[in-house]
Amino acid sequence: MNTEKSFVDLELENVTNVNPVLEKINKLVKWDRINKKLISKYKKTVSADGRPAYPAIVMFKVLLLQRMYNLSDPQMEAVWF
């Protein structure tokens, strides 16, 4: 079982106004099981300018948020950063 926290997990620890729906989802979903599936299918590569790729589970969570809140990539970036 992977106990290493992702960037998103660490950032969420610092958030004081947690969305109760997202908190409930985070507690109900077995992220480790999803992460194992993603890792088996996802090959980490380096972008053209040499930056490392985000972990697959982080990108999966971002896609879920985009779908839930109907956000485009630029909108998600604005919310995330």
Secondary structure, DSSP 4 states (H G I P E B T S, - for coil): ---PPPHHHHHHHT-SS--HHHHHHHHHS-HHHHHHHHHHH----B-TTSPBPPPHHHHHHHHHHHHHHT--HHHHHHHH-
